Amino acid sequence: MDINQVLMDYDNMFGTHSLEDIEEFLTTNIEVAMDERDYASALSLLNEMMGLCRDTNQNAKGLRYCADIEDILVKMGMEGTVEYATSLLNVANAYRTFGYYMKAQNLFERVEVLYREKLSAGDYRFATLYNNWAFVYQGSGELKKAEETFRRALAVVDLQQNAWMEQATTRCNLAQVLLQLAGGAAMGANGQRVDGTTASTMYEEALQCLERALRIFEWDGKRDFHYSTALAMMGDALCMREAYVQGADYYMQAMQEMEKHVGKSNAYLEIEERYKQAKYYAEEMKKEEEEEQTAVLTADMKTNPSVKYLTNIVHMGEVQAETVPQEIGTKEAAQGQSDYVDTLSEDTVQPNAENNWLHICKRFYELHGAKMIHEEFPNYEARIAVGLVGEGSECFGYDDAISRDHDFALGFCLWLSEEDYRSIGGMLQKSYEQLLIDFGDEFLRENGIEAPTNSVNKVLSHRRGVSSVREFYENLLGVKVQKTAEGGYILPDSWRQISEEKLAAATNGMVFRDDAGAFTKIRESLLEYYPTKVWMMRLAEKLHGFAQTAQTNYARMMARQDYVTANLCVAKGMQYTMEIIYLLNQKYAPYYKWMRKGMQSLSLIDSVAPILDRIAVIPNQAAAWEGRTYSAYETNYKDEIVSCFEDIAEYLLMELKMQGVVKGTDTFLDVYAQDLVQRVDRGDFGAVEDAEMEANYREYVNDLKQAAKEKTTEKSKYDLEEEMGLAREWSNETPFDREETIAAIIDAEWKLFGSTIYPDDWNTFFIMRKSRYLAWTNDLLASYLQDCKAGNALQVERSEKRIGIEEDLVQIQLDWLQKFIENYPKMAGYVRFIYTNDAQETIESALRRDIAAYGDRTFILFGKFVTDIAQAGGNLTYDIMNYMACLYGYGGVEDAERQL
């Protein structure tokens, strides 16, 4: 095949042929190249096809072509080469563009391994890898990881000579994430956000990055397209601090540059929208200032409560300017690039909305029901519990026009003690039914509420009205309800007999009044959730079900062309997914038809919901199985449903590990189901070791914070953080300089102990210490410099908890050391000099000595530094030794290992 002619013909088709013709041309030539075993030409054409799918938003097709490219790379015998890694990097970027973040991340991890094996540290290709990898983290909401990965990219690109544009662009990338974090965006899946002090520092660093980038672009003559991006980001940053006039000026400059290069594109229109918002808020601020001045004279100052200044334009158009007039605000939110889009809006689940049936029934009780009880049963008024709890969409707050066509009417529940039920239960029920007859329709008319199409029926008569507390719970749950020795109300052996939807129904809704508290005590006991043993067994059951249906039997049925059963597997797999998510959120799953809707109120693993929505509309995937033989050891990623379920498995595994439920990397979830059952059998209900260490670490940090708060209530948040050693040590006026900080640390160490352990050998001491500190983060360096300045006056109080964490951190580093020794035996002989020059001292002892001397803040930052590297699969020993090799003139660890 003459690939150059084919590509030329392909280019000439644009503008003269339809998209279908272009696709058919590429498909035909790919098939010809494959038939001729001309894999190089096939690879070129597949890359073109992948790009075409990306440009035309054909994500499902693009996914299949990505898998084809991976297959061809293997057929070409490229595995293990730098070229193979770079090709995988391109595929990973395609996955990222298509919205398949987990697949992209897996490939980036493989590329990093190959690059580390084949390239010297500091090679420019690492910067390309880390920049693109960081975009995946940013797109999936893992902003803290995105920040750290952009920093790795910047560290590499700053080593390159004359790479000015790359250095400027990478600083823009880092600045964008810093501004998002500073603006209050969550750091990751756990929903945590940075505190005020950290946010302020991130904001200042983002400004420094943008100022440096703008200087580089302007020095280059403003020729680079990314100059307009940097200008727009500076506008975002200024608007965050309500400097709307200056922000609007930067937006205008960005629009002018963009129009000059690419015309009024979609990106131009987005910046124009932010420009309009900034101008609007600038005018509003000006009006308020004028009103304040006028108010001083008229003593009639009034504020405009409708104005809410947009201080987080940084989210690049994601924030809706609700208070901007219609002609200024955007009419529609732009749909994101991700292939997974949540099809249920956040406002579909509103259990607290005043116009849902739960609140309507509450108002009816307050207006008429409470009066009836007070007048007819005054001696029992304080002993009658009232509310709306149980079966029915209205009790969850999920009711809508569709759900109101059956088993739906005005009403509420009244709960009595056994004794009171025997005394007045029948009379109270009659009064309740008469209340509905006398006032029900009138109440609905007066409040402009459309009455349900059905009247009270047998189903509703069992759900609403009068019952004893015990009868209500026992009828609903199907088990005996009584006080237990453990302090609850469900016998240990009874938990497994209760369906989860019944537990959800028993704990939903609202209690309007319960002076005696008997009903609420049982309710609160149930809300404490499953006993650990029951929870683990239910989780094991659902993980097993997911693995069997979504990860195994669906593929088997597709290979057999049994599409009916395959669809059953898909449906069951989605249900198991939702049940697992409810379990991990420790919330009872409702009846199956409300599971998806209820997920909107869950805080953990919210990335899975849009994937389920995607699966629900994927057409039959028979084409992905043509000519393919089923194998239990291969995953058919050409089947989009298989691919989606594998993404779900990765998200679920991530959350399971974060909660300390499991430990491992295998995404076939049945592995963990078996492990959970075995742990229950042997009575092991604790968290796995890694998560326990992380939990202890977080607890230690919280202990320090609490100790600072207990010392005084008069100090500001910054003063408290400074008192406990958690505040920044440099001011905004003095930009952080890594080189100067490292040099200052080494100078201080030389005076404290360096001249003793390395007598008359300043150069060796300098290289050993600098190698170590080049791997550290800026926060850690700044904190440790303060420790060094304190010198012998630094007082370190080491609690038992801290000492335990120190041992964990030492062990992690020793594990890294062992791996390094196995892979680089020649370089391994020089590791000890990083930590000690004393022949009688072991590296392990030196590590303990160093960590024990860290002040509280340094210890916290060092612990986070080490655990972050461990969780990312890195190796700090390798990083340090790589810097040392470079300082001695080698190309890196691999180069030094070859030459020694």
N, C-alpha and C positions, 0 to 999 in steps of 0.2 A: 504494500500500500504506500502510495505517495502521500504521506501525512501532511506535508507542506501544502500540496495542492488541495487536499480535502479541507484543511483549515482555512485556506484562502476562499474556497467556494462557500464555506460556512459563513465567513465574515460578510461575503457579498449578498447573502440571503436576507440580511436584516434590512427592512424597509421595502422589500419587494415580495416577500413571502409571508404567509401566515405563521403563527406560532406552531400550529399543528404540523405544517410542512417542515419547519426547522427541526422540531423534535424528531420527526420521522427520518429526516436526513441523518441526524446524529445517531439515532438508534440503528439504522441500517448499516452505517459505516462501523459502528461498534461491533455489530455481529460479524461483519466481514473481517475485521481485524482479529477477533477472537477465533474465527474459523481458520484464519491463516497463522494463528499463534503469534501474531505480531502484537505482543503484549504492550510494548512501548507505545505504539500508536493507539491501542485501546485505552491505555492509561491517559494519554493526552485528551482523547475524545470524552472519556468519562469525566475528566476534570472540567471540560467545557460544559458537559451536560449538568454536572453538579452546580456550576455557576449559573446556568440558565434556570435551573429549578429554584435557586436562591433568589435570582432577580425577579422571577415570576410568582414567588410565594407558593411553589408546589412542594411543600415540605415533605409530604409522604413519599413522593417520587424521589426527592433528593435523598431521603433516608436510605432507600434501596440502593441508589447509586454509590452512596458512601460505603455501604457494605461490599459492593462490587469492587470498588477501588482497593479496599483492604485485601480482598481475595487475590486480585491481580498482583499486588505487591509481593505476596507470598509466592505466587507462581513464578514471578520474575527472579526469585531467589535473593531478594533485597533485604530480608530480615537480618537485623543486627547491625545494619550499616547506618551511617549518618544520613544518607539519602532517604533510607526507609523512614527514619525518625522524622525527617523534614516533611515527607509526604504524609505521614500520620498527623503531623501538626496541621497541614492544610485540611485534612479530613475533619480533625477536631474543630477547626474554625467553622467548617460547614455545619457540623452538628450544633455548634453554638448559635449560628445564625438561624438554624431551623428550630431552635428552642429546646434541643435535647441536651440539657446541661450536664446531666450525669454521664452520658456517653462521652461528651467532650472532655469532661474532667478525667475519666478513665484513660483516654488517649493521651492527654497532657502528662499524666503520671508516667505512662510508658515512655513518652518522648524524653522526659527528664532523666529517666534511668539510662536510656541509650546515650543521651548527650553527656551525662556524667562519665559514662564508660569511654566515649570516643573523643570528646572535646576537652580542651584545657579549660580550667576555670577562667571566667572572664571572657570567654568567646562571645561575640556579639549575638550569636544565635540563642543564647540563654535569655537575652533581653527580649527577643521576639517571642520566645516561649512564655516567659513570665507575664509580659504585657497581655497576650491573648488569654492566658489562663486567668489572669485577674478579671478580665471582662466576663468570664463565665461566673466567677464568684459574684461579681457586681450584678449580673443579670438574674442570678438566682437569689439575690437578697443577702448573701453572706458578705456584707460590706467590710467587716473587720478583716476577713481573710483576703478580700480584694485589696484593701490597704496594704497589708503585709506583702502581698505578691507584687503589687506595683513598686513597693520599696525595693524588692529584690531585683526587679527589672531596672530600676534607676541605678542601683549599685553597680550593675553590669555596664549599663550604657555610659555611665560617667567615666568608666575606665577606657572607653574608646576614643581614639584621637580624631578630632575634627567631626565628631558625630553630633554637631550642634543641633540639627533639626530633631534628631531622635531624642536628645536630652530634653529639648523644649517640649516635645509632644508627650513624653513620659511624665514630665512634671505636670502637664495639664491633666493627664489621666489620674495621677495621684491626687491632684487638687480637687477634682470632681468628687472623688470618694470622700475625701476629708470634709468637704462642704456638706455632703449628704449626712455624714455622721454628726457633724457639728450642728446641722439643722434639725436633729432629733430622729433621724431614721434609725431603725433597729440595726444592731451590729450583725445579727444572724437569726437563725431559726428559733433561738430561745427568746427572742423579743427584747433582750436587754439593750439599753441605750447608754451612751457615754454620759458621765456626770458633767456638771456645769464647768468645772475647771478644765477637764480634758477637752470638752467641746470648744472652749475658748482657745486653748492651745492649738487644737486642730485647725480652727479657723485662721489663726495667725500664720500657721505653717502653710495653709492653702494659699493665703495671700502672697507669702514669700515665693512659693512655687510659681504662681501665676506672674508675679512681677519679673522673676528670672526668665520665664518662658517668653514673656512679651519683649524683654530686652533682646533676647536672642533673635526672635522673629524680626524685630525692627532693625537690628544690626544686619540681618540678611536681606534687608530691603523690602520686607513685608511680602515676599514672593510666595511663601508657603501657604497652602490653603488652611492649615491648622491655625494660622494667625487669627482668623475670624472666630474660631472656637475658643481660643484663649481670651479674646475680647468679650465674648458672650459670657464666659465663666466669671470673668472679673465683674461683669454686670450683675450676675447672680450673687456673687459674694457681697457686693456693696448693698444690694437690696436686702440681703439677710440682716444687715445692720441698719435698715431703714434709710440708707443714703440713696434715695430713689432718684434724685436729680443726677448724681454722678453715675448711678447705675444705668439710667436711660441713655446717658452720653456714650457709655461703652457699648450698649446694645445697638445704638445708631451706627457707631463705627464698625461693629461686626456686620450689620446689614449691608453697609457700603462695600466692605471687603468681599462679602459673599456674593453680592450682585455682580461685582467685577469679575469673579472667577467662574461662577456657575449659574448666574441669573437668580431669579426669584423662585428658588426650589422650595420643597416642603420644609427643609431646615431653615430657610430664610423666613418663611411664614411663621414658624414656631418662635423664632427670635423676635419677629415683629410683634407677635402677641405679647411676649414678655415686655417688650418696649412700651406697648400701650398700657399694660398693667402698671409698670413703673411710673409712667407719666400720670396715670390716674391717681395713684397713691401719693405722688408728689404734690399734685393739686389739692388732694384732700388734706394733707398735712399743712399745706399753706393756708387753706381755709380755716382749719382748726386754730392755727396760730393767730390768724386775723380775728377769729371769734373770741379767743382768749383776751386779746388786747382790747376788743370792744367791750367784753364783759367786765373788764376792770372799771370801765367808765359807766356802764349801764347797770352793773350789779345783777345782770340777768344772763350769766354765762350758762350755755346749754351745750352738752356734748351730743354727738351723733352716735348712738349706740349701734347703728347699722354698719359703721365703718370698722373693718378689721384689716389692719395693715398686713400686707402679704410679706412676711419676713422669711419665707422659705421658698422663694422662687427657684432656689437651688435644685429642686427636684425636677428641673428641666421640663416644665409644662405639665407635670403629673398632678399638681395641686390645682383644684378648680377654684377660680376666683369668683366665689359665690356672691360677693358683695359688689362686684364690678357690674356696671350697667350692661344690659343684654348686648348692646352694640359693641362693647369692649370685650366681654367674656367670651370664651370659646363656646360654640354651640354643641360640639360633640367632643368627647375625649378620644384622642387618637388611640387606635388599638395598638398594643405593643407588638414587638417582633416575635415574642414567644409563641410556639405552636400550641401551648397549653393555656387556654383562656377560661377563666371561671365564668360559667354561664349563669350562675345565680348571683344576683347583686346582693350587696351587704344588707340592703334594707328589706329583703324578703323574709328575714327572721327577726321579728320585733316582739318578743314576749312582753316587753314593757311599754309598747305603744298604747296610747290612751284610747285609740279607736278599735282595738281588737276585742273579741268577744269576752275574753277574760276580764278586762276592765269594765266592759259594759255590764257584765253580771255583777261585778263588785259594786258598781254605782247603783244597780237595782237593789242589792242587799242594803246598802247604806241608806237609800232613800225610803225603802218600804220594808225590807226584811228585818232590819234592826228594830224598827218601830213595832212591828208585829211581835217580835220576841219580847220586847220591853213591856208591851201592854198586856200580852196574853200569858207570858211565862216569867213574870218579874223575879220570882224566887229562884229561877234556874238560869237567868240571863248570863251571869258570870261563869256558869259551868257549861254553857253550850259553845262548842267550837264551830266556827263557820269558815267556809272557803270554797274553792273550786279546784279539785285535785282529782286525777284519775285518767280514764280512757277518753279519747276524743281529741281532735286537733286543737280545739279551743283551749284545752288545758296546757298545751305546749306553747300557745301563742302563734300557732301556724295556720289558723283558719283563714280561708279566703272565700271568694264567691263560689268556687267549685265545691269546697268541702261543706258548705252550708245547705246542700241539697238532701242530706240524709242524717238521721240521728243527731239533730241539732236544734236546740231551743234555749230560751232564756231559763236560767235556774242556777242553783248553787247547792252545796252540801252542808248538812248539819250533823255534827258528831257528838255523841253523848257517852258518858260512862255506862257500864253495864246496868248499874242500879237505876240511873236516871232514865235509861232507855226503857226499862221495865215500867217505870212510873209514868212517863209522859211521851214515850216514843210514838205511839199511835196518834195521840192528840196533836203532837207537833207536826207529824206528817200531814194530817188533814188540814191544819192551818197553813202549812207551806203550799199545798196544792191549791187551796182557796186563794192564797196570795197571788199565785200566778194567774188564776182566772180573773181576779178582781183588778189587778194592776198591770199585768204583763203587757198586753197589747197597747194599753194607754201609755205606759212608759216608753215603749218603742216609738209610738207616734210622736209623743212630745219631744223626743230627742232626735227625731228625723232619721230613725234607724229602720231600714227595711227588714220586716219580719221574715224569719226563715220560712221556707215553703212547706215544712212539715210540722206537725204538732207533737206534743209529748207522746212518746210511744213506750213500749215495754223495755226497749234497750235503754232509753234515757231514764226511765223510772228506776232502773237498777243502778245507774251511774250517779244520779242526783237525789236530793232529798235526805231523809233522816236515816241514820244507822248508828250503831255503837262504834266506838273507835276500833275495838278489836275486830268486830264483824267487817268493817270497811277494809282493813288491811288484810285480813285472812281471806276474804272473798277475792280480793284483787291479786294477792301473791300466791294463793293456793297452798299455803303452809301455816302451821300453828305459829301465832305471834304471842310471845310471853317474855318476861324478863329472864335473862340468862345469867349464868355465873360469870361470864366474861363482861357483863355490863351492857350487852346489847339486847335485841328483842327477837333475833332469829337464831335458832339452834344451829350449832356448827354444821351438822349433817344436813340441814335443810337448805343451805345456801345453793347447793348444786341443783336443787329441784326447781328453783325459781327461774323462769325465763327472764332474760334481761329486759325485754320490753315491758314486763310487769313492774320491775323495779323502777324503770324510767317513769311509768305512769304513777307509781306510788310517791314519787318525789318531785313531780312537776307542779305546775299551777301556782296557786297562791293561797295562803291562809289569811283570811280577813280578820279573824279574832279568835284567840285561844287563851283566855285568862288562866284557866287551870293548867294548861301546858301539856296535858296528857297526849294529845294528838301530835303536837310539835316534837315531843321527846322521841317518839318512834320515828318520825320523819327525819329528824337530825341524825339519829342513829344510822338510818339507812343511807343518808347522804355522806356518812363517813366512808362509804364505799366498801368493796369486798374485803374480807380478810385476805391477807397476803397469799396464803396457800390457795384459796379459791381463785384469786386473780391470776396467779401464775398458771394454774391448770386451765382456766378459760383462755388465757393468752396462748398457751401451747396448742389448745384445740383449734383456735382460729388461725394460727400460723401454719399448722398442719393442713387445714382446709385450704388456705391460700396456695400453699405449695402444690397440693394435689390438683386443684382445679385450674389456677391461673398459670402455674409454672410447669405442669406436667401434662395433665389430661387434655387441655385445650390443644396443645401441639399434637398429641397422639390422634385426637379426633380429626384435626385438619388434615393430617397425613393420610387418614383413612377415608377422607371426604365425607365424614359423618357430620354435616354442618349443623344439624339440629342439636346434637349433643355438644358440639363445640360452642354453640351459642349459650347452652345451659352452663357450660364451664365459665364462660365470660361473665354471665350474670352472677353466678355463685362467687367467682373470683372478686368481682366488685363488691359484693355484700361482705365477704370476708375482710376485704380491705377496710371497709368502713367500720366493721366491728372491731378490728385491731386498733384503728385510730381512736375510737371511743375508749377502748381499754387503756391505751397509752395516755389519754387525756383524763383518765379516771372519772369518766362520766358514763352513766348507763345509756346504752343505745336504745332509741325508741323503736316503735313498730316500723317494719321495713320501708313502708312508703314515706316515712318522715326522716329516714336516716340521712339522706343526702342534704336535705334542707337543714337539719340540725347541725351538720358539720360547720355551718357558717358561724356558729357561736363557739367553736373549739379553737383553742389558741395554738396547739401543737400540730405540726405536719400539715399546715394549710396548703403546701405546695402540691399535695396529692389530689385535692378536689378537682382542679381543672384537668388533670390527667384522666380522672374517671369520666368527666364530661366529654373528653376527647374520645375515649374508648367507646362511649355510648353511641357515637355517630359514625364510627369508622365502618365502611362497607366491608362486605365479605372479602377475606384475604386469600381466596383460593389461588390466585395468580402467584402468590409468593411461595406456594408449595408445589408448583408444577415442576416435575422432574426431580423432586427432592425426596430422599429417603429419610424417614424419621430416625433420629439417634438421640438417646438420652444424654449424650455427652456433648451435643452441639446445640447452640441456641440459634434459631432462625430469625435473625434481626430484620430480614426482609419483610416479615410479617409485622405490620405496624402494631397490632394488638399485643403480640409477644414483646415487642420493644417497649411498649408503654407499661406493661406489667413488670418488666425488668427494672424500669425506672422507678416504679412504685416500690419494688422490693428494696432498692437501694435507699430510698427515702425512709422506709420503715426500719431498715437495719441501722441507719444513721441515728434515728431516734431511740431505738432499743439500746444502742451502745451509749448514747448520751445519758440515758436514764440508769445505766448500770445494770441493765437486765441481762444482756449477753455480751460476749466478747468474741470477736472474730471478724473475718472479711468475706466469708462465703455468702453470696446473696441468695442461695437456695434456702429458704426460710425453714424448711422442715428440719434442718440440722439443729436449729435453736429450739424447735418444739420438743425434740427428743431430749435435749439438754435440760430444758425446764422441767420435764416430767421426772427425769433422773434426780434433779436437785430437790424436787418436792419429796420424792421417795426417801431421800436420805436426810430430810429436814433442813436443807440449806436454803434459807429464805433471804439471805443478805445480798447486797449489791456485789457485782464482780469487782475484782481487785482494782483495776484501773480507775473505774468510776468512783470507788471508795476513796482512793487517794485524792482524786480531784475534788470530791465533796469535802474531805478534810481540809484541803487547801482553801476552798472557798469559806469554810467555817472559820478558819484561822484569820483570814482577812476580815471577816465580819466581826470577829472578836476584837480585833484591833480598832475597828471603827466604833464599836460600842464602847470600848474603853475610853476612847477620846471624847465621845459624847457625854459619858458619865462624869468626866472631870469638870465640865463646865457647860452651862446653857447660855452663857453670855456671848460666846464667840461666834463669829461668822463661819459659814461652811468652809471657806478657804483657810481660816485660822485653825479649824479643827483638823483639816487635812495636813496643814503645815505642822501642827503639834505632833501628829502621829507619823510624820515623815512621808506623806503621800502627795504633798503639793509640789508643783514645778519649782525647780531651783534657778531657772533663768527667766528674765522678764521679757515682755514682748518687744522691748526696745533693743534687746541684744539677740540677734539671730543665732541659732545654735550652730556651732562649728564643730563637726565631728573630729577633724584632724587636731584642732587645738585642744579639744576635750581629752582625746586619747593621749596627746603629748603631756597634758597637765597631770593626768592619772599616773603615767609612767614616771614623770618627775617626782611626784609625791611618793610613789612606791619605792623609788630608788633611795629616797631619804629615809623611808621607814624601815625597809628591809633589803632592798636590792643590792646595795653596796656590800652587804654582809654575805648574801648567798652567791653573788656574782662579783667577787672582789676584782677590781681592775678590768672588768669586762662589760663595759656599758653597752657596746654594740650588740652582743648576744642577748643581754637582758632586754634591750629595747625591742629586738625582733621577736623574742619569745612573747613578751607581754603585748606587743602591738598585734601580733597574729591572733591573739585571743580576743582583743577588744574590737578588732575590725568586724568580728562576727556578731557583736552585741548590738542591741537596738539603741536608739538615741536616749530614750527614757532611762534605760538601765545604765548607760554611760554617765548621764547627768547625775543620777542618784549616787552611783558609786564614787564619783568625783567628790561629792559632799562627804561621803564616808572617809575618803582619803584625807580631805582637808581637816576633818575632825581628829584624824590620827589616833593616838593612844587615848585621847579623851572620849572616844566613841564608846558609849555604854550599850551593850547588847544583852537584853534579858531573853533567855531562851527557855520557853515553856516546854513541857513534855510533848505537846502537840507539834510545836515547831521542830523539835529534834526528830520526831517521827517523820515529818515531811522532808527534813534534811536528808535522812537516810534514803527515802524514796528517790530524791533528786540525784543523790550520789549513785544509786543503783542504775538509774536510767543512763547516766553518763558512762558508767562502767560497761554497760551493755553496748553502747556506741563504740567504746574503746575496743572491745573484743571483736566487733564486726570489722572495725578498721584494721586491726592486727591481722585478721584472716585475709582481708583483701589486699593489703599493702604491707607485706612483711618487712620490706626494707625501710620504708618511711616510719614504720611503727617504732623503730629504735630511737626515734627522735621525739616521740610524744611526751615522754616524761619531763623533758626540759621545758615544756610549756608550763608545767605546774610546779616543778621543784628541781633544784640543782643539788639537793642533798642525797647522796648515794644511799643513805640509811633510811630515807623516807619513801614510802610507796606512793604511787599516784592516788590510790584510794584515800590514804591518810591526808595527802595534800588537798584533795577535793573537799574532804570533811573540814579541814582547817579553814579553807577559803570561805565556804558557805557559812560556817559558824561565826565568822567575823563580820558578815554583812549586817548593816543596820536594817530595821524593819522594812523600810520602803524598798531598799535594794533587794532584800530577801524576797519580798512579794513579787517584784518585777522579774527577778531571776527565776523564780518558780514558774511564773507565767511564760517566760521566755523558753525555758526548757520544755514545759509541757506542750506549748504550741508547736515546737519543732517535732516533738515525739508524735503528736497527733497528726501532723502533716507527713509523717513518714521520713523525716529528715535525719541527719546525723551531724551533731555539733562538732564532734571530733574531726570528721572529714572537713567541715567548713574551716575550722581553725587551722588544720594542717595544710589545707589548700592555700590559705593566706600566707602561711609560713613559707611554703615552697615558692610562691610568687615573690616574696620579699627577698629570698635568696637567689632570685634570677631564673627560676624554672618556670615553665608554662603552667604549672599546677601540680597536683598530687601525682597524676598519672605520668606526667613528663619526668618528675623527680624519681618516681619508682623505676622508670625505664633506665635512667642514667646512673643511678646509684649502684 
